[in-house]
Structure formats: C-alpha cells, structure tokens
Amino acid sequence: MVSDLSARKRPQPHAGVAGIGAVDLRDRIASGALSAVELVEICIARIEAREETVGAWAWIDFDFARAQARQLDAHRASGRAIGPLHGLPVGVKDIIDTAKIPTENGCALDAGRVPPRDAFVIERLRQAGAVIMGKTVTTELAFMHPGKTRNPHDPDHTPGGSSSGSAAAVADGMVPLAIGTQTGGSVIRPASFCGVTGFKPSFGAIPRRGVLMQSPSLDTIGVFASDPRGAAMLAEVLYGHDETDSATRLAPFPRLLETASAKPPLAPVFALVRPPGWDTADLQLRDAFAELADALGDQVFEVELPEVFGEAAAQRECINFAEMSRCYYRYARDGADQLGEETRDALERGNALLARDYLAALDWPRVLNAGLDAIFERCDAILCSAAPGPAPEGIGSTGSAIFNGLWTLCGTPAVTVPILAAQNGLPMGVQLVAARGEDARLLRTAQWLHNWADD
C-alpha cells in the first residue's frame, strides 16, 4: 500500500465494543470467556458515558437489556444449544415494530405508538439469541428531516440518515450490531460518515413485515457492524421469505458468514466507477480514490457508465415520491403541519406526479441492470464512493445520497468498507456493489478489502 493512502486510513475506533468484531464477541460468549451479562454491561457503560453527546437512542431500558442477558446466560448454562447471535446486543431502527416497546417512526404523529407484534426481523433476532438493546433514532418517517443524533467522531457534523442512530451506536461502541433501512442511501451513507460497515442486501432478501413502508419498490433492510464479517453474520439471520412481502421469495438459506470468512480463490478484481455526480465530490475524496486505485494496481480497471445512468436519480426519486405520497397519506391528512419541511415537500411532489411517469420509472431497474451485466462479468465488484466526502458540518441535513440511490434503484447489494479518512479525521467510506443475488460474494470481497487496508 502506498504511503499516502496509509495516511488516509480510517480513524481509530472509540471505546466500548467499537473495533471488536461481532464474530469475535459471539465466539467469546459461546466459549464461556464472556457472558451475555458482561457484554451488556460494557454496552450500558458506554451508552451512559456517551449518549448525551451522540444521541443515538430513541428508546432504551437498561433493566430490560439486563433481563434478556440473564435469561440467555441461564439458557447457555443449561447446556441447551445457543443461537447464532447468542448474547449479542443489537440496536434496532425505530421504524421496525417491537412488541410492547415503543416504535414511533421518528414522527410526532406516532408519539406513544406501541405495536402489539414484532416485525419479521425482530422475531429472527429473538430466535437467534440476540439482546434487543433498544430503538435507535431515525429521521422523521425515515426520510430527510434529521433527528437528534450526532456524528460520534465530531458532534458538530451529521451522522447521515435516515438510519442515523444505528450507524452512530455501532461507530461509538455502544453496540456491536444494528439494523437500519435504505430507500435512497440510508444505510450506506451513514455508515460512511460514521466509519463503520453498512450492508444493503439485494432487494427482497430480508422481509419487511412490521417495518414502516415508505416506498415498496425501494425499501430495503440493511445492517451495521464494525466489519463485513459482522454484517454477514447479522444479515444471514435476517434473510428469508415472508408471504406478506411480495418482494421476497423462497430460496436456499444463504451462507453469508461462511463465504465472507473464506479467502477468495483469486485476488478480487474491481471496476472503478465514477457515478453521475462525481463532479460534486470533495477534492480530497477524489484524490483518495485515485491513490486507492494506484495501490490496488492491476486489480482495478476503470469503467464509464453509459449515459443513460445519468437519468437514474430522477427515476428513483419519481418512484420514491409517488409511493411515499400513497404510503404516508394518513400523515399528510391528519397532521401535515406537524411534519418537517422536507417530508411535506416530498409528499407534495409525489401528489403532483403523473401515473404515466411513475409506471415508466418502474421499468428502469431492468434497463439499468442490463447495462451493469457486462461490467459484472469482468469484476468481482464495482468500486465507488459511498458519499461525496466526509460528513458535512452541521446537523440540519443528513448529507447527499447521490452515490447511493442508483444502487438502491437497481436493487443490487452494496456495502460500505470504512478504510479512508479525510484530513480532518472524519471517515470516508468505500462502496462496493455486486450483481443482484451476489450478496455472499460481495461480502467476501468487502472483507478482503477490509483486511488488505489493515495490512
């Protein structure tokens, strides 16, 4: 690795469980070297020390977390089999239903809402032995009006959104794992800004029953961890089929963690892509990517996307706003004056769209993925930026998703690998993208890049 790139490597992790891989923590608990109660207490101590500064949590009950941990330790002591996430605390974005626990969607109109049933992914977490640590802050209705969360590396900067609390909680060492969602760039961008791994699976990989629906054609559940292996471990538990979610389908159980932990048969090959909007990227980000490409050498070749990809952002926005105006109709009807300006504007724009334009936009994923096929035949993953630069100063905006929406529209899996840093010390993520359905291979490639950057 060239010396200039080494100087740009990601910032040192915070205390708590930051920098300790979730897979390692799982193994320590399984071996008896660490108990679930001990791990929960480490997380609680970190939250107590940092929550006032970071503001990652919408709801948390330490006694509830301790009770779950005690129950899990007793289960293990009985000699019974343990689950794949046994004893691991997980933060859950506050648009995902949790039975008897508030799920308020970051919205004043849903204040006090307590769902009677767990979402699909919460059922899976409980079955896997995870500790539901609490509900993490989301932007209002998972859109663009910011919540209270601040960037753990510098509280004067945004953590991104909409999965702001989930990304910040993992980055600050409050929990080893967290769940979020992405409709534009709501997993990949905050992961980049906060310096953690964010993984957005292929569209339809994880059922969305019990999750606030903003745009059924785009909404995707994703995960956060300190490294790709941790993300693979969590995501693997969540994959599945649910008859209430038409985007899902029956498929063999994925071996994400096994694949992500394996050494690639050959050194990965990357297609370096400068997507539409690259001219808006921070100069130091562009320089860092040039250095990264030089350091990877023959493993990288440059590709220019066809001109038609320049229209993708408008088409994704059309789908998002049209479906949002339908899904959020009751909010506009019952209390538009209580919604943030960003949310109101999006709903108004969605109401003004023509059905002709919306239906035409739905054809675009097929067109764009056909254009990507030729690229994916030549590489293991597309290499591009996860955000236009480090987290912008101020918390009045969640930053630009210009480098994320394309891949959400295409439904392709994407992952942030936190291997770069700006001159001010804030993280800058590298985004890897693979063809739909190639989630396991993408995570293996991401783990390879993560390890390569650490060498």
Secondary structure, DSSP 8 states (H G I E B T S, - for coil): --HHHHHT------STTTTS-HHHHHHHHHHTSS-HHHHHHHHHHHHHHHHHHH--EEEE-HHHHHHHHHHHHHHHHTT----TTTT-EEEEETTB-BTTB---TT-GGGTT---SS--HHHHHHHHTT-EEEEEE---GGGSSS--S---TT-TTB---SSSHHHHHHHHTTS-SEEEEEESSSTTHHHHHHHTSEEEE-STTSS--TTB--S-TTT-EEEEEESSHHHHHHHHHHH----TT-TT--------HHHHHHS--SS---EEEE--TTGGGS-HHHHHHHHHHHHHHGGGEEEE---GGGGGHHHHHHHHHHHHHHHHTHHHHHHHGGGS-HHHHHHHHHHHH--HHHHHHHTTHHHHHHHHHHHHHTT-SEEEEESSSSS--BBSS-----TTTHHHHHHT--EEEEEEEE-TTS-EEEEEEE--TT-HHHHHHHHHHHHHHHH-
